[in-house]
Amino acid sequence: MDELNRKSVDEFRGSDKIPIVVVLDNIRSMHNVGSVFRTADAFLLQGIYLCGYTPQPPHRDIHKTALGATETVNWKYFNTTLEAVQELRAAGYQLWAIEQVENSVLLNGFDTNQRGPLAVVFGNEVSGVEAEVIKACDGCIEIPQLGMKHSLNISVAAGIVLWELVRTKLNIQS
């Protein structure tokens, strides 16, 4: 592990985190949840909020894709996504849904340097982010897509969005 500069669990827990919280709004797939945990660990994010019927650790199917990230990444469960959004708003987070809607901001045009701590909401695999949650957010971020489908699996979307947010927050050139 030393040659790869990997942190131990204790080093990870004691590290300063990137001020980004991922909010999962009624995600169905345990594999998607585990994948988001693994991505949050990779980017040293503040934490994950699991909402509604989103599965919670411990579960073998979450562990299968998280590969231990449920032990490092801070997470909380909320009965509703609106409860999570209200807590984050009270803590000073800006809230952005990842959704294709009118007047959304393209991901490549979203300036993280003009913002404080961020929370990004990823919605259900079929229905997306709930309309009432979108209304409670500061806006929506859209991943530019050029093909016919114009949709991505949540784990893929999370990887793309979170890397771009972390990259721009840390001013890493692409």
NORTACOR-V620939 format. One record per residue. N is the residue number from 1. RES is the residue in three letters. PSI is psi in degrees with one decimal (NA if undefined). D_CENTER is the distance of its C-alpha to the mean C-alpha in Angstrom with 1 decimal. Layout:
BEGIN
[[N | RES | PSI | D_CENTER] [N | RES | PSI | D_CENTER]]
END
This chain:
BEGIN
[[1 | MET | -34.0 | 26.2] [2 | ASP | -40.9 | 27.8] [3 | GLU | -18.8 | 28.5] [4 | LEU | 2.6 | 24.8] [5 | ASN | 35.5 | 23.9] [6 | ARG | 142.2 | 21.5] [7 | LYS | 148.1 | 20.9] [8 | SER | 170.1 | 22.3] [9 | VAL | -44.1 | 20.4] [10 | ASP | -40.9 | 22.3] [11 | GLU | -41.1 | 21.7] [12 | PHE | -49.5 | 17.9] [13 | ARG | -32.7 | 18.1] [14 | GLY | -5.1 | 20.5] [15 | SER | 149.8 | 18.7] [16 | ASP | 133.6 | 17.5] [17 | LYS | 155.1 | 13.7] [18 | ILE | 128.7 | 11.8] [19 | PRO | 65.4 | 11.3] [20 | ILE | 130.3 | 7.6] [21 | VAL | 134.5 | 6.0] [22 | VAL | 130.5 | 2.9] [23 | VAL | 123.6 | 5.6] [24 | LEU | 113.3 | 7.0] [25 | ASP | 96.3 | 10.3] [26 | ASN | 52.4 | 13.1] [27 | ILE | 135.6 | 11.9] [28 | ARG | -41.9 | 15.2] [29 | SER | 125.0 | 14.9] [30 | MET | -32.3 | 14.9] [31 | HIS | -38.7 | 14.5] [32 | ASN | -42.0 | 11.3] [33 | VAL | -46.7 | 10.0] [34 | GLY | -39.4 | 11.8] [35 | SER | -40.3 | 10.5] [36 | VAL | -38.0 | 6.8] [37 | PHE | -45.2 | 8.6] [38 | ARG | -39.6 | 10.7] [39 | THR | -42.0 | 8.4] [40 | ALA | -38.1 | 7.1] [41 | ASP | -46.5 | 10.9] [42 | ALA | -35.7 | 12.0] [43 | PHE | 7.0 | 10.5] [44 | LEU | 48.0 | 11.5] [45 | LEU | 159.7 | 8.6] [46 | GLN | -41.5 | 9.9] [47 | GLY | -176.9 | 8.3] [48 | ILE | 137.0 | 6.7] [49 | TYR | 122.0 | 8.6] [50 | LEU | 127.2 | 10.1] [51 | CYS | 148.6 | 12.3] [52 | GLY | -130.7 | 15.5] [53 | TYR | 14.9 | 16.5] [54 | THR | 128.7 | 13.2] [55 | PRO | 150.5 | 14.9] [56 | GLN | 148.3 | 14.9] [57 | PRO | 158.6 | 16.2] [58 | PRO | 140.0 | 18.9] [59 | HIS | 138.7 | 19.5] [60 | ARG | -34.7 | 21.0] [61 | ASP | -29.7 | 18.9] [62 | ILE | -45.4 | 15.6] [63 | HIS | -33.7 | 17.4] [64 | LYS | -39.9 | 18.7] [65 | THR | -23.9 | 15.5] [66 | ALA | -28.6 | 13.9] [67 | LEU | 46.6 | 17.2] [68 | GLY | -6.3 | 17.3] [69 | ALA | -18.8 | 13.8] [70 | THR | -15.2 | 14.0] [71 | GLU | -17.0 | 16.8] [72 | THR | -39.6 | 15.1] [73 | VAL | 129.0 | 11.7] [74 | ASN | 138.2 | 12.3] [75 | TRP | 155.2 | 11.3] [76 | LYS | 153.1 | 13.0] [77 | TYR | 142.0 | 14.1] [78 | PHE | 141.7 | 15.1] [79 | ASN | -37.5 | 17.7] [80 | THR | 154.2 | 16.3] [81 | THR | -33.1 | 13.2] [82 | LEU | -36.1 | 15.7] [83 | GLU | -43.2 | 16.5] [84 | ALA | -44.6 | 13.0] [85 | VAL | -42.6 | 13.0] [86 | GLN | -41.0 | 16.5] [87 | GLU | -42.9 | 15.9] [88 | LEU | -41.2 | 13.3] [89 | ARG | -44.5 | 15.8] [90 | ALA | -27.1 | 18.6] [91 | ALA | 2.6 | 17.0] [92 | GLY | 13.9 | 17.0] [93 | TYR | 144.6 | 13.4] [94 | GLN | 140.7 | 13.2] [95 | LEU | 127.9 | 11.1] [96 | TRP | 124.3 | 10.3] [97 | ALA | 144.0 | 9.8] [98 | ILE | 100.5 | 9.2] [99 | GLU | 152.3 | 12.7] [100 | GLN | 104.0 | 16.2] [101 | VAL | 168.1 | 18.5] [102 | GLU | 136.9 | 21.5] [103 | ASN | 19.3 | 21.0] [104 | SER | 158.8 | 17.4] [105 | VAL | 129.7 | 16.8] [106 | LEU | 139.2 | 16.6] [107 | LEU | -43.6 | 13.8] [108 | ASN | -7.8 | 16.7] [109 | GLY | 5.6 | 18.2] [110 | PHE | 117.5 | 15.4] [111 | ASP | 103.3 | 16.9] [112 | THR | -20.7 | 14.7] [113 | ASN | -15.8 | 18.0] [114 | GLN | 10.2 | 19.2] [115 | ARG | 154.3 | 16.4] [116 | GLY | -142.0 | 15.8] [117 | PRO | 142.8 | 12.8] [118 | LEU | 147.1 | 9.8] [119 | ALA | 133.0 | 7.3] [120 | VAL | 132.2 | 5.4] [121 | VAL | 123.1 | 6.4] [122 | PHE | 133.3 | 6.6] [123 | GLY | 177.8 | 10.2] [124 | ASN | 146.0 | 12.8] [125 | GLU | -27.7 | 14.1] [126 | VAL | -48.6 | 17.3] [127 | SER | -8.0 | 17.2] [128 | GLY | -160.2 | 13.8] [129 | VAL | 134.4 | 12.6] [130 | GLU | 142.1 | 15.7] [131 | ALA | -41.5 | 18.1] [132 | GLU | -28.8 | 18.5] [133 | VAL | -41.9 | 14.9] [134 | ILE | -43.6 | 15.1] [135 | LYS | -30.2 | 18.3] [136 | ALA | -7.7 | 16.8] [137 | CYS | 164.8 | 14.3] [138 | ASP | -19.9 | 15.7] [139 | GLY | -173.5 | 15.2] [140 | CYS | 141.9 | 13.5] [141 | ILE | 135.2 | 12.3] [142 | GLU | 135.2 | 13.8] [143 | ILE | 122.7 | 13.8] [144 | PRO | 130.1 | 17.5] [145 | GLN | 137.4 | 19.1] [146 | LEU | -15.1 | 22.7] [147 | GLY | -164.8 | 23.7] [148 | MET | -36.4 | 24.9] [149 | LYS | -40.9 | 22.0] [150 | HIS | 41.0 | 19.4] [151 | SER | 149.9 | 16.6] [152 | LEU | 153.3 | 14.3] [153 | ASN | 144.6 | 13.2] [154 | ILE | -40.1 | 9.6] [155 | SER | -35.9 | 9.3] [156 | VAL | -46.4 | 11.0] [157 | ALA | -43.2 | 9.2] [158 | ALA | -43.2 | 5.8] [159 | GLY | -44.6 | 8.4] [160 | ILE | -52.3 | 10.2] [161 | VAL | -48.3 | 8.0] [162 | LEU | -38.7 | 6.5] [163 | TRP | -45.1 | 10.1] [164 | GLU | -41.4 | 11.7] [165 | LEU | -45.2 | 10.1] [166 | VAL | -43.1 | 11.1] [167 | ARG | -45.3 | 14.3] [168 | THR | -34.6 | 15.4] [169 | LYS | -38.6 | 14.7] [170 | LEU | 0.5 | 16.8] [171 | ASN | 46.7 | 19.1] [172 | ILE | 124.2 | 19.2] [173 | GLN | 139.4 | 21.4] [174 | SER | NA | 20.6]]
END
